[in-house]
Every structure is written in structure tokens, then in C-alpha cells.
Amino acid sequence: MDRVMKHEKKRIFGQSMVEVVVVVGIVVLLITGLVSVTTATLRFSQMSKSRTQALQYAKEGLEVVRIVKEAKWDDIPTSASTKYCLAKGQQNLGNAVLGVCPMDIDNMFSRTVVFSDEGTSCTVATFCRKVTVTVSFTEQGQNRSVILTSYITNWRMR
């Protein structure tokens, strides 16, 4: 009888060990999944923050154009396509720059403002212009951009 009891104890101990290994494996899988989900959430949160900030800089660029337009319509270029680099806090259009604008906003963003006649319903460019503000930035090694387009008119001349 004593031998039977010892044999049953060994079997119970062996089953318990298998259960512990299975439970530890399940816990490791759950923790790995939680860490992966948390990492992905943080990455997408940072991407969303960058894009929201770029959108705000693009809106600010359109507002600068509206300020310049209201102050003096003649400062709005009439050439077919004119490109300006617009730094952070800049309240005027400055000088036209050819090529790529530097990352001069928070060392992460560059902002360009392009005026053109393309897509305007006006027949005379002296009355309306298409404005495209592009904010470019690098995110996780990839070049990204936010583009806003608006149309401005010289309503005082009509």
C-alpha cells in the first residue's frame, strides 16, 4: 500500500510540473502581445502628433498669405508659379527660393508656399490666385508631407 501512495505522488508532481510549464508559456505569450500592442500604439501616437503639428504649420502658412493679401495685394506674385520658403513665426513672404526649403521649423519641418493660376475660375490672374502650402517632414525614415490648398481673390478690385 505504501508503494502505491509513493507512485501516485510522483504522478501528481509530474502533472503539476507540466501545468506550470504551460501556464508560464501562456503568460509569456500574453506579455509579448501586450508589449507589441503598446509599442505600436506609442509609434502611431508619435506619428499622429507629427502630422497634427504639420497641419497646424500649414494652416499658419495660409494665414500668413491671407495677412499679406489683406495688407497689399500687389505683394502676391503674378508669375505662373512662384515658390516661397516660410520659416516659423515669419509674417511675410520673404524672398523666393528655388529648390528645397531647409528644415527650419523645429529642425523637423519645412514649409513652402506656392502661388499659381492653375485651377482658378478667374480669367485674369490679377484677381485671384491658387495658394498651396506644403509642410514636409521625415517620419521613421520616410518623407511625409501635409498639403493645404486655398484660393485667394482681390475682392477690392472687383
C-alpha positions in Angstrom: 0.0 0.0 0.0 2.8 2.3 0.9 4.4 1.8 -2.6 1.1 2.7 -4.3 1.0 6.0 -2.5 4.5 7.0 -3.5 3.8 6.2 -7.1 0.6 8.4 -7.1 2.6 11.3 -5.5 5.2 11.1 -8.3 2.4 11.1 -11.0 0.7 14.1 -9.3 4.0 16.0 -9.1 4.8 15.3 -12.8 1.3 16.6 -13.8 1.8 19.8 -11.7 5.1 20.5 -13.4 3.5 20.2 -16.9 0.8 22.6 -15.8 3.3 25.1 -14.5 5.2 25.0 -17.8 2.0 25.5 -19.9 0.9 28.4 -17.6 4.4 30.1 -17.9 4.2 29.7 -21.7 0.8 31.3 -21.8 1.9 34.2 -19.6 5.0 34.8 -21.8 2.8 34.9 -24.9 0.4 37.4 -23.2 3.1 39.7 -22.1 4.8 39.6 -25.5 1.4 40.5 -27.1 0.9 43.4 -24.7 4.4 44.8 -25.2 3.8 44.6 -29.0 0.5 46.4 -28.8 1.9 49.1 -26.5 4.9 49.7 -28.8 2.6 50.0 -31.9 0.3 52.4 -30.0 3.2 54.6 -29.0 4.5 54.7 -32.6 1.2 55.6 -34.0 0.7 58.3 -31.3 4.0 59.9 -32.3 3.1 59.8 -36.0 -0.3 61.4 -35.2 1.5 64.1 -33.2 3.9 64.9 -36.1 1.0 65.1 -38.6 -1.1 67.3 -36.4 1.8 69.7 -35.9 2.5 69.7 -39.6 -1.2 70.5 -40.3 -1.0 73.4 -37.8 2.1 74.8 -39.6 0.3 74.5 -42.9 -2.7 76.4 -41.6 -0.4 79.1 -40.2 1.2 79.4 -43.7 -2.3 80.0 -45.2 -2.9 82.6 -42.6 0.3 84.4 -43.4 -0.8 84.5 -47.1 -4.1 86.0 -46.0 -2.4 88.6 -43.9 -0.1 89.6 -46.9 -3.1 89.6 -49.2 -5.1 91.9 -47.0 -2.2 94.3 -46.4 -1.2 94.6 -50.0 -2.4 92.5 -52.9 0.5 93.7 -55.1 2.8 91.6 -52.9 1.1 88.5 -54.1 3.2 87.2 -57.1 1.6 87.1 -60.5 4.1 84.8 -62.3 2.9 81.4 -63.4 4.4 79.6 -60.3 6.3 81.2 -57.5 7.7 79.3 -54.5 8.5 80.7 -51.1 10.1 79.2 -48.0 8.2 80.2 -44.9 10.1 79.9 -41.6 8.4 79.6 -38.2 6.9 82.8 -37.0 7.6 84.6 -40.3 4.8 87.1 -41.1 5.8 88.0 -44.7 6.7 86.0 -47.8 10.4 87.0 -47.9 12.4 86.0 -51.0 11.6 83.3 -53.5 13.8 80.3 -53.1 14.5 77.7 -55.8 14.9 74.1 -54.8 14.1 72.5 -51.4 13.4 74.6 -48.3 15.5 73.7 -45.3 14.1 72.0 -42.2 13.9 75.3 -40.4 10.8 74.8 -38.2 11.8 73.0 -35.0 14.6 71.2 -37.0 11.9 68.8 -38.3 9.6 70.6 -40.7 10.0 72.7 -43.8 7.2 74.8 -45.2 6.7 76.1 -48.8 4.1 78.4 -50.2 3.4 78.2 -54.0 1.2 80.6 -55.9 -0.2 79.7 -59.3 -3.1 80.3 -61.7 -3.8 76.6 -62.1 -7.4 75.7 -61.3 -8.7 79.2 -60.6 -12.0 80.1 -62.0 -10.9 83.7 -62.7 -9.8 84.5 -66.2 -7.4 87.3 -65.0 -4.7 86.4 -62.6 -4.7 89.8 -61.1 -8.0 89.0 -59.3 -7.4 85.5 -58.0 -4.6 83.1 -57.2 -4.3 79.5 -56.1 -2.1 79.0 -53.0 -0.6 75.7 -52.0 1.1 75.3 -48.6 3.2 72.2 -48.2 4.8 71.2 -44.9 7.3 68.4 -45.3 8.9 66.3 -42.6 10.7 63.0 -42.1 9.0 60.4 -40.0 10.5 57.0 -39.3 12.9 57.4 -42.2 10.2 58.3 -44.7 9.5 61.6 -46.2 6.0 62.8 -45.4 4.0 66.0 -46.2 0.8 67.8 -45.4 -0.6 69.9 -48.3 -3.3 72.6 -48.0 -4.7 74.4 -51.0 -6.8 77.6 -51.0 -7.8 80.3 -53.4 -7.5 84.0 -52.7 -9.1 86.8 -54.5 -8.5 90.5 -54.7 -12.1 91.3 -53.8 -11.4 95.0 -53.5 -10.7 95.3 -57.3 -14.0 93.8 -58.4 
